[in-house]
Amino acid sequence: MKQALLLMCLFLSACATVPNQPEPMGADNNLRMAYLAAHEQWAFNGRLAYSHLGNGGSAKAQWQQNKRTTNLTLTSALNIGTINLMVSEDKAQLISNKGVRREGSPEVLMQEVLNAPIPYTIMASGLRADWSGHSNASIVWRDGLPYQVDIDGWRWQYQEWTKEPAVLPKKIEISQGETRLRVVIDQWREVAGE
């Protein structure tokens, strides 16, 4: 009887789920992580849609990351016109299509532009699904790649991947409460000069 009970406990414990699984050692993910480490400078062209408390909009996006600096251009015919956000360290400068310049933290400036909060401090990591430097990220894996990541109150879901120029996210949904940000990456680009 004791042996049957022990076997039943072992069987049930094997069926339990582990909320924060370690990174799988699949060949695709290892190649992906090696590519990300070798390419600190990168860019993409894409689109985003955002909503917060019933309001929202959409824009075309061009993002260029040069190690610690970011240059983001958003273009929307209806909501924001064209804006350029340049970020270096924790300082940001926002330039509107009318040439108006504002300075502040990237989180505050982006929230003013989109009328929605976004997790700017982890955007560069999250856009490429590079969670290697974030020990507080709770990751659910699917097919050897991050599928869902919970970090700092935000949920990142990777809905589609591309293999050009490496295994990188193509469709991402970022959410927190009633805030949603959807990112569709049309083209990843390598940046010269590395």
The 8 nearest C-alpha neighbors of each residue, nearest first, counted from 0:
[[1, 3, 2, 4, 5, 6, 7, 8],
 [2, 0, 4, 3, 5, 6, 7, 8],
 [1, 3, 5, 0, 4, 6, 7, 8],
 [2, 4, 6, 0, 5, 1, 7, 8],
 [5, 3, 7, 1, 2, 6, 8, 0],
 [4, 6, 2, 8, 7, 3, 1, 9],
 [7, 5, 3, 9, 4, 8, 2, 10],
 [6, 8, 4, 10, 5, 9, 3, 11],
 [9, 7, 5, 11, 10, 6, 12, 4],
 [8, 10, 6, 12, 7, 11, 13, 5],
 [9, 11, 7, 13, 8, 12, 6, 14],
 [12, 10, 8, 14, 13, 9, 7, 15],
 [13, 11, 9, 15, 14, 10, 8, 7],
 [12, 14, 10, 11, 15, 9, 16, 8],
 [15, 13, 11, 12, 16, 10, 9, 17],
 [16, 14, 12, 13, 17, 11, 10, 18],
 [17, 15, 18, 14, 13, 12, 20, 19],
 [16, 18, 19, 20, 15, 139, 21, 14],
 [19, 17, 20, 16, 137, 139, 138, 15],
 [20, 18, 137, 138, 17, 21, 139, 136],
 [19, 21, 17, 18, 22, 138, 139, 140],
 [22, 20, 23, 19, 138, 140, 24, 139],
 [21, 23, 24, 20, 140, 143, 138, 144],
 [24, 22, 25, 143, 21, 28, 140, 144],
 [23, 25, 22, 29, 26, 28, 143, 27],
 [26, 24, 28, 27, 23, 143, 29, 144],
 [25, 27, 29, 28, 30, 24, 143, 31],
 [28, 26, 30, 29, 25, 31, 143, 166],
 [27, 29, 31, 30, 25, 26, 32, 144],
 [28, 30, 26, 32, 31, 27, 33, 25],
 [31, 29, 33, 27, 28, 32, 26, 34],
 [32, 30, 28, 34, 29, 33, 166, 27],
 [31, 33, 35, 29, 34, 30, 28, 36],
 [34, 32, 30, 36, 31, 35, 29, 37],
 [33, 35, 31, 37, 32, 36, 30, 38],
 [36, 34, 32, 38, 37, 33, 31, 39],
 [35, 37, 33, 34, 38, 32, 39, 31],
 [36, 38, 34, 35, 33, 39, 32, 193],
 [39, 37, 35, 40, 36, 34, 41, 193],
 [38, 40, 66, 37, 41, 36, 35, 65],
 [41, 39, 65, 64, 38, 66, 190, 193],
 [40, 42, 189, 190, 64, 63, 188, 39],
 [43, 41, 63, 188, 62, 64, 187, 189],
 [42, 44, 187, 62, 188, 186, 61, 45],
 [45, 43, 61, 186, 185, 60, 184, 62],
 [44, 46, 184, 185, 60, 183, 59, 43],
 [47, 45, 59, 183, 60, 58, 182, 184],
 [46, 48, 182, 181, 58, 57, 183, 59],
 [47, 49, 57, 181, 56, 180, 58, 182],
 [50, 48, 180, 55, 56, 179, 57, 181],
 [51, 49, 55, 179, 54, 178, 53, 56],
 [50, 52, 178, 54, 115, 53, 177, 55],
 [53, 51, 54, 177, 50, 178, 55, 115],
 [52, 54, 51, 50, 55, 177, 178, 49],
 [55, 53, 51, 50, 52, 56, 114, 49],
 [56, 54, 50, 49, 51, 53, 57, 48],
 [55, 57, 49, 48, 78, 50, 58, 54],
 [56, 58, 48, 47, 49, 75, 55, 59],
 [59, 57, 75, 74, 47, 46, 73, 60],
 [58, 60, 46, 74, 73, 45, 47, 75],
 [61, 59, 73, 45, 46, 72, 44, 58],
 [60, 62, 44, 72, 71, 43, 45, 73],
 [63, 61, 71, 42, 43, 70, 60, 72],
 [64, 62, 42, 70, 69, 41, 71, 65],
 [63, 65, 69, 41, 40, 42, 68, 66],
 [66, 64, 40, 68, 67, 69, 63, 41],
 [65, 67, 39, 40, 68, 64, 69, 41],
 [68, 66, 65, 88, 87, 69, 64, 86],
 [69, 67, 87, 65, 86, 66, 64, 88],
 [68, 70, 64, 86, 85, 63, 65, 71],
 [69, 71, 85, 63, 84, 62, 86, 64],
 [72, 70, 62, 84, 83, 61, 69, 63],
 [71, 73, 83, 61, 60, 82, 84, 62],
 [74, 72, 60, 82, 59, 81, 58, 83],
 [75, 73, 81, 59, 58, 80, 82, 72],
 [74, 76, 58, 80, 77, 79, 78, 81],
 [75, 77, 80, 78, 74, 79, 58, 81],
 [78, 76, 75, 79, 80, 56, 57, 58],
 [79, 77, 75, 80, 76, 56, 57, 58],
 [78, 80, 75, 81, 77, 112, 74, 76],
 [79, 81, 75, 76, 74, 78, 96, 82],
 [82, 80, 74, 96, 73, 79, 95, 75],
 [81, 83, 95, 73, 94, 72, 96, 84],
 [82, 84, 72, 94, 71, 93, 85, 95],
 [85, 83, 93, 71, 92, 70, 72, 86],
 [84, 86, 70, 92, 91, 69, 71, 83],
 [87, 85, 91, 69, 68, 90, 88, 84],
 [86, 88, 68, 90, 89, 67, 91, 69],
 [87, 89, 90, 67, 86, 68, 91, 69],
 [90, 88, 87, 104, 91, 86, 105, 103],
 [91, 89, 87, 104, 88, 86, 103, 105],
 [92, 90, 86, 105, 103, 104, 85, 102],
 [91, 93, 102, 85, 101, 84, 86, 94],
 [92, 94, 84, 101, 100, 83, 102, 95],
 [93, 95, 100, 83, 99, 82, 98, 84],
 [96, 94, 82, 98, 97, 99, 81, 83],
 [95, 97, 81, 98, 82, 80, 94, 99],
 [98, 96, 95, 99, 94, 81, 82, 100],
 [97, 99, 95, 96, 94, 100, 82, 93],
 [100, 98, 95, 94, 97, 101, 96, 93],
 [101, 99, 94, 93, 98, 95, 92, 102],
 [100, 102, 93, 92, 94, 99, 103, 108],
 [103, 101, 92, 91, 93, 100, 104, 90],
 [104, 102, 91, 90, 105, 108, 92, 101],
 [103, 105, 107, 106, 90, 91, 89, 108],
 [104, 106, 108, 91, 107, 109, 103, 90],
 [105, 107, 109, 104, 108, 119, 110, 117],
 [108, 106, 110, 104, 109, 105, 111, 103],
 [107, 109, 111, 105, 110, 106, 104, 112],
 [110, 108, 112, 106, 111, 107, 105, 113],
 [111, 109, 116, 115, 114, 107, 113, 108],
 [110, 112, 108, 114, 109, 113, 107, 115],
 [113, 111, 109, 110, 114, 108, 79, 115],
 [112, 114, 115, 110, 111, 109, 49, 55],
 [115, 113, 110, 111, 112, 116, 51, 55],
 [114, 116, 110, 113, 51, 117, 50, 178],
 [115, 117, 110, 118, 114, 106, 109, 178],
 [116, 118, 119, 115, 110, 106, 109, 180],
 [119, 117, 120, 121, 122, 116, 106, 153],
 [118, 120, 122, 121, 117, 106, 105, 123],
 [121, 119, 118, 122, 106, 123, 105, 124],
 [120, 122, 119, 124, 123, 118, 125, 126],
 [123, 121, 119, 125, 124, 126, 120, 118],
 [124, 122, 126, 125, 121, 127, 120, 64],
 [125, 123, 129, 122, 121, 126, 127, 128],
 [124, 126, 128, 122, 127, 123, 121, 129],
 [125, 127, 123, 128, 124, 122, 168, 129],
 [126, 128, 125, 129, 124, 167, 168, 123],
 [129, 127, 125, 126, 124, 130, 168, 145],
 [130, 128, 124, 127, 131, 125, 32, 35],
 [129, 131, 133, 132, 128, 124, 125, 136],
 [132, 130, 129, 133, 134, 32, 124, 128],
 [131, 133, 130, 134, 129, 124, 135, 136],
 [134, 132, 130, 135, 131, 136, 150, 129],
 [133, 135, 136, 132, 131, 130, 137, 150],
 [136, 134, 133, 137, 150, 151, 149, 132],
 [137, 135, 150, 134, 133, 149, 138, 148],
 [138, 136, 19, 149, 148, 135, 150, 139],
 [139, 137, 148, 19, 147, 136, 140, 145],
 [138, 140, 147, 146, 145, 148, 20, 19],
 [141, 139, 145, 146, 144, 143, 138, 142],
 [142, 140, 143, 144, 146, 145, 139, 147],
 [141, 143, 144, 140, 145, 146, 25, 23],
 [142, 144, 141, 25, 23, 140, 28, 145],
 [145, 143, 140, 141, 142, 146, 28, 23],
 [146, 144, 140, 147, 139, 141, 138, 143],
 [145, 147, 157, 140, 141, 139, 156, 144],
 [148, 146, 156, 139, 155, 138, 145, 157],
 [147, 149, 138, 155, 137, 154, 136, 139],
 [150, 148, 154, 137, 153, 136, 155, 138],
 [149, 151, 136, 153, 152, 148, 135, 137],
 [150, 152, 153, 149, 135, 136, 118, 154],
 [151, 153, 150, 175, 149, 154, 174, 176],
 [154, 152, 175, 150, 151, 149, 174, 155],
 [153, 155, 149, 174, 173, 148, 175, 156],
 [154, 156, 173, 148, 147, 172, 149, 157],
 [157, 155, 147, 172, 171, 146, 158, 173],
 [156, 158, 171, 146, 159, 170, 147, 168],
 [157, 159, 170, 171, 156, 160, 146, 172],
 [158, 160, 170, 169, 157, 168, 161, 171],
 [161, 159, 168, 169, 167, 166, 162, 170],
 [162, 160, 167, 166, 163, 169, 168, 159],
 [161, 163, 166, 165, 164, 167, 160, 168],
 [164, 162, 165, 161, 166, 187, 167, 186],
 [163, 165, 162, 187, 166, 188, 189, 167],
 [166, 164, 163, 162, 167, 31, 34, 161],
 [165, 167, 162, 161, 31, 163, 160, 168],
 [168, 166, 161, 160, 165, 127, 162, 169],
 [169, 167, 160, 170, 159, 161, 127, 157],
 [168, 170, 160, 184, 159, 183, 161, 167],
 [171, 169, 183, 159, 158, 182, 168, 157],
 [172, 170, 157, 182, 156, 181, 158, 173],
 [171, 173, 181, 156, 180, 155, 182, 174],
 [174, 172, 155, 180, 154, 179, 181, 156],
 [175, 173, 179, 154, 178, 153, 180, 172],
 [174, 176, 153, 178, 177, 154, 152, 179],
 [175, 177, 178, 174, 179, 153, 51, 152],
 [178, 176, 52, 51, 175, 179, 174, 50],
 [177, 179, 51, 175, 174, 176, 50, 52],
 [180, 178, 174, 50, 49, 173, 181, 177],
 [179, 181, 49, 173, 48, 172, 174, 182],
 [182, 180, 172, 48, 47, 171, 173, 49],
 [181, 183, 47, 171, 170, 46, 184, 172],
 [184, 182, 170, 46, 45, 169, 47, 185],
 [185, 183, 45, 169, 186, 44, 182, 170],
 [184, 186, 45, 44, 183, 187, 169, 43],
 [187, 185, 44, 43, 184, 188, 45, 163],
 [186, 188, 43, 42, 44, 164, 189, 184],
 [189, 187, 42, 43, 41, 186, 190, 164],
 [188, 190, 41, 42, 191, 187, 40, 38],
 [191, 189, 41, 40, 188, 42, 192, 193],
 [192, 190, 193, 189, 40, 41, 188, 38],
 [191, 193, 190, 40, 189, 65, 38, 41],
 [192, 191, 40, 190, 38, 39, 37, 189]]
